[in-house]
């Protein structure tokens, strides 16, 4: 137990003792407390409640420090978490697990940005990478034409293979998997690279929204194998996943927090945290009865 917690508990015990003394005097004399005693009792009661709140805060702090010490002892302060992003909705199961409503997107953006500013994701290297990547894109005036897909599988010098020598479209799929457009993810063998050809990918430059999207430098086109409603959900999730990093980068460079992005892209994405138009509430309409009455007038 910490010295601060012991002092707070002793202070509370003394206040409780003083409050009981007031009630004991009135009880011994078989009377109610007078006005002066009631005033003194209420003052002591307020101080007791304040002491209790201080004890709760100190106990919570001690518990958190103990928890952090245990984590540091077990994992070390230097442990980094390499991943930290939405999983692309490759199928119906993934689709059901992603953000569903506009409110979900706004709440996530606000929460993620708050945690970034509070340093709660400092162990996730992806946060620093995305923020500094956007900063560098501004510093170097990096053109969109130099931006590749986030997985780098659009590069001719990158190849995904399994232990059987199968060439795959992506490191996250198997040779038996089928892409959303119906084409197999198995696209050849390492023994015959000349015959390898990718038939299930759409580069971000061929998407309708990507070229004008302000998240392009961070998102890098999301998953190039998604199509239809899977692509729509994945693109929306990627935007909400990355816009807090853009906001953090802008604050890092300027000291100002952006809340609205203007430009030639989707209107529903411009209000970053819902502070301009607010969150769209999917709630049933309520009927509020209003009673009408006639005002009596003098003749």
N, C-alpha and C positions, 0 to 999 in steps of 0.2 A: 504494500500500500504506500502511495506517495505521501510526502510530507504535506503537500497542499490539500490532499483529500482528507487526511487526518485533522488538519486545522479546520476545514469546512465542517466536518462532522462534529467536532468539539464545539464549534460556534453554534451549530444548530441545536445541539443538546443543551447548551446554556440558555438559548432563547426559549426552548420548550420548557425548561425548568422555571424560567421567569413567568411564562404564561400560565403554567399550572399554579404557581404561587398566588397569582391574582384570583384564579377561580377557587383555590382552596380557602383563601381568606373569606370570600363571600359565602362559601359553603359552610365554613365553621361558624359564621355568625347567622346562618340560616336566612340569608337575604340575597336579593339580586345584586349584581354589580352596579355601582353607581356610574354616572356619566363619565367621570374621570377614569375609572377603572376600565370601562368599555373602550374608551379611546386608546388607553395604553395597551389593552389586549389586542385591538385591531392592528395597532402599529407593530406589535410583536408578531402577530399572525402573518403580516405582509413580509416581515424580515425572515420568518421561518420558511415561507414559500420561496423567497429569493434564494435562501441558503440551500433549499432542496434542489432547486433548478441548477444552482452552481455545482452541487454534488453530482447530479446526473451528468452534467457536461464534462466534469473532470473524470468521472468513471468511464464515460464513453471514449474520451481522449486516451485514457490509460489502456482501454481495451483495444483501440485502434493501433496504438503504438506497439502493444504486445503482438498484435496480428501482423503488423508490418515487420517487426523484428523476427518473427517466426518465418515469414516469407523470405526475408533477406538471408536468414541463416540457412534456409533450405535451398533457395534458388540463386542467391547472390544478387547484389545490386546491379551487376553487369549483364544480367540475362535480358535479352531483347526478344520481342515477339515480331517475327517477320511478316506475318499476314495480318489482315484487319480490314476486310472489305466485304461487301455483299457478294455472295456466291451467285454467279449468273444462273438464271432460271433455264436450265437445259431441258426440263420436262415439266409435266403438270405438277409433280411434287415440289419442284423448285419454284414454280409459279405461285403455288399456294403459300410459300414461305416468304415471299418478298413483300414489299410495301404495297398495300392495296388501294388506299384512298389518298386524296390530296392532303387531307389532314394528317395522315400517317407520314407523308413526306415532309410536311412543314414541322411536325413535332420532332422527327428524327434530325432534320437539319439544325434546329435550335439546340437540341440536346448535344449533338456532336460538336457544334461550334463552342458551346459552353464548356464541354469537357476538354477541348483543345486549349481554350484560354486558361483553364484551371490546372493544366499540366497533368490531367488524369490519364492521358494516353502517351505519356513520354516514353514508355517502354516499347511502344509499337513503332518500329522503324518506318513503316509505310507513311505515317503522318508527317514526319520530318522530310521524307523523300518527296512526297507530293507537294508540300509547301515550298521547299527550296527549288523543286523542279519548275514550278510556276514562276517563282522569283527569277530564276535564271532565264526562263523564256522571255521575260520582260527585259532583263539586262542585255541579252544578246539579240533581241528582236528576232527570235527563232521563227522562221516561216512555217506555216502549216504543212507545206509540201515536204518538209523534212521529218515530220512526225509519222512514226510507224505504228502498227497495232500494239496494244499494251502487252500482248504475249510474245511479240517479236516473231511470230510464226509466218508473217508475210515476207520475211527476209530470206533470200535464196541460200544464205549460208547457215540457216537454222533448220534442223531436222529432228523430228520426234520419232523414236523407234522403240520397240519393245525387245525383250530378250529373245524373241523368236525371229528377229530380223524384219518384222513388219514395219513399214513406214506408215505413220499415223498423221492425221491432220493436226492433232493437238496432243500435248502431254497429259491431258486430263481425261482422255478417252481410251477405249480399248479397240482392238481390231474388229470386234463384233458389233460395235456401236454404229448407229445410223444417225446422220445429221438431220436437223429439222427439215431440210429440203429433200429428204429421201435418199441422199447419196451416202455411201458407206464412208466411215472415217478411216478405213483401211485403204490406202491409196498406192500400195506397191510393196516391193521388197528392196532391201539394201543391196541385194545382188544384181539388181537391174534398175539403177537410179534413173536411167534415161527414160524409162516408162512411167516414172512417178509423176502424177498430175493431180492437182487439187481441184475438185469440182464442187466443193461445198462451202466456199467462203465468199464473203462480200467485204471488200476493203472499205474503211470508213469514208474514203473519198468518193465511193459510189453510193453512199447513203444519202437520203434527202436532207436530213437535219444536221449531220455531223460537221460539214464544212463551215457552217455559220455559228456553230455552238461555242459559247465562251468556255466550256469545260474541255474542249478538244486537247489542249496542251497537257491536261492532267489525266483525263479519262483515256485518251488515245484510242477512241473508237470502240471501247468495250469489247464484246465477243463477236468475232467476225463470222461465226457459224450460226448465229441465231437468226431466225426469220419470223415473220408474222407477229402473233401476240406475244411469243416468247421474247422476240427482239424488243417490242414496245415496252414490256415490263422490265427487261434488262436495261434498256436505255434510260428509262425513268429512274430506276434504282441507282444506276451509275451517276446520273446527274446529281441526285440528292446525296449520294455518297461523297462526291467530290467538291460540291459547291462550298461546304464548310472549309475545306483546305484553301480554296480560292479566297474566301473571306479572310481567313487567317493570314494568308500571304499579303493581301492588300493592307491589313492592319499592321503587319510587320514592316511593310515598306513605307506606309504613310501615317500610321497612327490612327487612321479612321476605319470604321467598320462599315462595309457596304451593306445595303439592305435592298437595293433595287438595281438590276442590270438592264440597261436599255440596248436595243440593237435589233437586227433582223433575224430573230429566232422566235421560238414558241412563246406566245404571250403568257401561258400558264406557268412558265418557269422564271419569269423576270422578277417577281416579288419573292425574294430569297426566303424570308422567314415569315411571310404572311403579315407583315406590318403595314402594308399599303391597303390591300384588299381584304385581309383577314383570312382565316381558315374557312373553307367551305364546309358547313355543317350539314351532314346528312341526317337530319332529324325530321320526324313527322311534324306536320303543322299542328299547332295547338289552337283550339278554339277558346277564346276568352270571352265569357258572357259579359255584356255591358247592360246594366239595367237602366232603362229609360224612365224618367219621371217627369211630371208636369210641375213647373214652378207656379206656386200660388201667387197671384197678383192682386194688389189692392184695388178695390173697385173705385 
